[in-house]
Amino acid sequence: MTTLLWGVLPYVALALLVAGLVWRHRYDRFGWTTRSSQVYESRLLNIASPAFHYGILFVLAGHLVGLFVPESWTASLGIGERAYHLLSLYGGTAAGLLTVAGIGLLIYRRRTNAPVFRATTVNDKIMYVVLLGAIVLGMAAKLTHSSGDGYNYRASIAPWARSLFTLQPDLDRMRGVPVLYGIHAVIGMVLIALVPYTRLVHMFSAPVQYLVRPYVVYRSRDPRQLGPRPERRGWERTGS
C-alpha cells in the first residue's frame, strides 16, 4: 500500500494531468473555459469569485513554499521551526478559510439561482467535492497537530515530494505520517489528476498577452449622429 500510494499514485496523477492538458488543447480548445455564468447572476459572483481566487492562490503559494523550499533554506534566513510553524498555521488557516468561504458562496449561488443551477454539470459537482475536501482536510490536519511546534511535514512529506522529481520516491519518508496528512495528500493528487477534465483547467490559461497588447481606446459617438438619420432629398448611393 505504501508503494501504491506514495510511489505509483503521484505519477499516475501527473500522467493524467499532462495527458488531459494535451487532449483538451488538441480536441477541446473551445471548451477550455470556465463556462462563466455571470450573465445569469453577478452580485454574489463579484464577492465569491475574488474570495475563492485570492484564497486559493495563497493556499497554492503556501504549499509550494512548504513542499519545495528546504528547511535549511528558511533556517539560513533566520526563520526557525517555531516561527515557520506559526506563520504556516495562522497564514494557512486564514487562506483556507477565505477559500472555503468563496467556495461556499459559489455553491450557494449555484444552488439558489435556477439558471446557474441548470448550467451546473455532474463534472462541476465532483470538482467542488474534491476541491473542498482537499482544502478542509488540509486545515483539519494542520489544526489537529498544531500544539507545540506542530507536525514538521518539512522533514517527511516535503522531502518525499521533492524526491518524486528524481524518479526515486523516498517512500520511507511517508511511513508514520499522520493519517489526516496522508488523506490530504491523496485527495490532493486526485485533484491534480482531475484538473484538465474540469473547469479548473482555466488556471493554465493566464491572460499574459494582456500585459503587452495595445490599449483598447473607447470613444463616445458624436451627439449629432445619435437618433434617426435626417431625411434627405433625392437619391442616395447604394450601400450608404
C-alpha positions in Angstrom: 0.0 0.0 0.0 2.9 2.4 0.8 4.4 1.8 -2.7 1.0 2.2 -4.4 0.1 5.5 -2.6 3.4 7.2 -2.5 5.3 5.6 -5.3 2.7 5.0 -8.0 -0.2 7.3 -7.5 1.8 10.5 -7.8 3.0 9.5 -11.3 -0.5 8.4 -12.3 -1.9 11.8 -11.3 0.9 13.6 -13.2 0.3 11.4 -16.3 -3.4 12.2 -16.2 -2.7 15.9 -15.8 -0.3 16.1 -18.8 -2.4 13.8 -21.0 -5.6 15.7 -20.1 -4.0 19.1 -20.9 -2.7 17.8 -24.3 -6.1 16.3 -25.1 -8.1 19.4 -24.1 -5.7 21.6 -26.1 -5.9 19.5 -29.3 -9.5 18.3 -29.3 -11.5 20.6 -27.0 -9.8 24.0 -27.3 -13.1 25.9 -27.4 -14.2 24.1 -24.2 -11.0 25.3 -22.4 -13.0 27.8 -20.4 -14.6 28.4 -17.0 -18.1 28.4 -18.7 -18.8 31.7 -16.9 -22.4 32.1 -15.6 -22.0 35.8 -14.9 -24.7 36.6 -17.4 -27.2 34.9 -15.1 -26.1 36.4 -11.8 -23.3 38.8 -10.9 -23.9 40.2 -7.4 -22.8 37.1 -5.4 -20.3 36.2 -8.1 -18.5 39.5 -7.6 -17.9 38.6 -3.9 -17.4 34.8 -4.1 -15.1 34.7 -7.1 -12.4 37.1 -5.8 -12.6 35.4 -2.3 -12.0 32.0 -3.9 -9.3 33.0 -6.3 -7.3 35.1 -3.8 -7.7 32.3 -1.2 -6.6 29.5 -3.5 -3.6 31.5 -4.7 -2.4 31.9 -1.1 -3.0 28.2 -0.5 -1.0 27.2 -3.5 1.8 29.6 -2.6 1.9 28.1 0.9 2.1 24.5 -0.5 4.9 25.4 -2.9 7.0 27.0 -0.2 6.3 24.2 2.3 7.0 21.4 -0.1 9.7 22.7 -2.3 11.7 25.1 -0.2 14.1 23.0 2.0 14.0 23.6 5.8 17.7 24.6 5.7 17.0 27.5 3.4 14.4 29.1 5.7 16.8 28.4 8.7 19.6 30.3 6.9 17.2 33.3 6.7 16.8 33.2 10.5 13.3 31.6 10.4 13.2 28.9 13.0 10.8 25.9 13.0 8.6 27.6 15.7 8.3 30.8 13.7 7.6 28.9 10.5 5.0 26.7 12.2 3.1 29.8 13.5 3.3 31.5 10.1 2.1 28.4 8.4 -0.6 27.8 11.0 -2.2 31.2 11.0 -1.5 32.2 7.4 -2.6 28.8 6.0 -5.7 28.7 8.1 -6.7 32.3 7.0 -6.1 31.4 3.4 -8.0 28.2 3.8 -11.0 29.9 5.4 -11.1 32.5 2.7 -11.1 29.8 0.0 -13.8 27.8 1.8 -15.9 30.9 2.2 -15.5 31.6 -1.5 -16.4 28.0 -2.5 -19.4 28.1 -0.1 -20.8 31.2 -1.7 -20.2 29.8 -5.2 -22.1 26.6 -4.2 -24.9 28.6 -2.6 -25.2 30.7 -5.7 -25.4 27.7 -7.9 -28.0 26.0 -5.8 -30.3 29.0 -5.3 -30.1 30.6 -8.8 -32.2 28.5 -11.2 -30.4 29.4 -14.4 -27.0 28.8 -12.8 -28.1 25.6 -11.3 -29.3 24.3 -14.6 -25.9 25.1 -16.1 -24.1 23.0 -13.4 -22.9 19.7 -14.6 -22.1 16.4 -12.7 -18.4 17.3 -13.5 -18.8 20.5 -11.6 -20.3 18.8 -8.6 -17.4 16.3 -8.4 -14.9 19.1 -8.8 -16.4 21.0 -5.9 -16.5 18.0 -3.6 -12.8 17.0 -4.3 -11.6 20.6 -4.1 -13.5 21.4 -0.9 -12.4 18.0 0.6 -8.7 18.7 -0.1 -8.8 22.2 1.5 -10.9 21.2 4.5 -8.8 18.1 5.3 -5.6 20.2 4.9 -6.9 22.7 7.5 -8.1 19.8 9.8 -4.6 18.2 9.6 -2.9 21.4 10.4 -5.2 22.3 13.3 -5.2 18.8 14.8 -1.4 18.8 15.0 -1.0 22.5 16.0 0.2 22.1 19.6 3.8 22.9 20.3 5.8 23.1 17.2 3.2 21.1 15.3 3.9 18.3 12.9 7.1 19.0 11.0 5.9 17.9 7.5 9.0 19.5 6.0 11.1 16.6 7.4 8.8 13.9 5.9 6.3 14.9 3.2 8.4 17.7 1.7 11.5 15.5 1.0 9.2 12.8 -0.4 7.5 15.3 -2.7 10.9 16.6 -4.0 12.2 13.0 -4.5 9.4 12.4 -7.0 11.2 14.7 -9.5 14.3 12.5 -9.3 12.1 9.4 -10.2 13.3 7.8 -6.9 10.4 8.3 -4.4 11.7 8.3 -0.9 8.9 6.0 0.5 10.4 5.7 3.9 9.7 9.4 4.5 6.0 8.7 4.3 6.0 6.0 7.0 4.4 7.3 10.1 2.9 10.4 8.6 -0.3 11.3 10.5 -3.5 9.9 8.9 -5.1 13.3 8.1 -1.9 14.5 6.3 -1.9 11.3 4.3 -5.5 11.6 3.3 -5.0 15.2 2.4 -2.1 14.3 0.2 -4.1 11.5 -1.6 -7.0 13.8 -2.3 -4.6 16.5 -3.5 -3.2 14.0 -6.0 -6.7 13.1 -7.1 -7.5 16.8 -7.6 -4.3 17.3 -9.7 -5.5 14.4 -11.9 -8.9 16.0 -12.3 -7.8 19.5 -13.2 -7.7 19.1 -17.0 -11.1 17.5 -17.2 -12.9 20.2 -15.2 -13.4 23.9 -15.4 -10.2 24.2 -13.3 -8.3 23.8 -16.5 -8.5 27.6 -17.0 -5.7 28.0 -14.4 -3.3 27.2 -17.3 -4.7 30.0 -19.4 -3.4 33.1 -17.7 -4.1 36.1 -19.9 -0.4 37.0 -20.1 -0.9 38.7 -23.5 -2.9 41.4 -21.8 0.4 42.8 -20.5 1.7 43.6 -23.9 -1.4 44.1 -26.1 -2.2 47.6 -27.4 -4.6 49.7 -25.4 -8.3 49.5 -26.2 -9.5 53.0 -26.9 -13.1 53.8 -26.3 -14.7 56.9 -27.9 -18.1 58.3 -27.5 -20.3 58.9 -30.5 -20.8 62.3 -31.9 -24.1 63.6 -30.4 -25.1 64.8 -33.8 -25.1 61.3 -35.1 -27.4 60.0 -32.4 -31.1 59.3 -33.1 -32.7 58.8 -36.5 -30.9 59.9 -39.6 -32.2 63.2 -41.1 -34.2 63.0 -44.2 -32.5 63.8 -47.4 -33.9 64.8 -50.7 -33.0 62.9 -53.8 -31.3 59.7 -54.4 -28.8 58.1 -52.0 -25.9 56.0 -53.1 -26.4 52.2 -52.7 -24.9 50.9 -49.5 -24.8 54.2 -47.8 
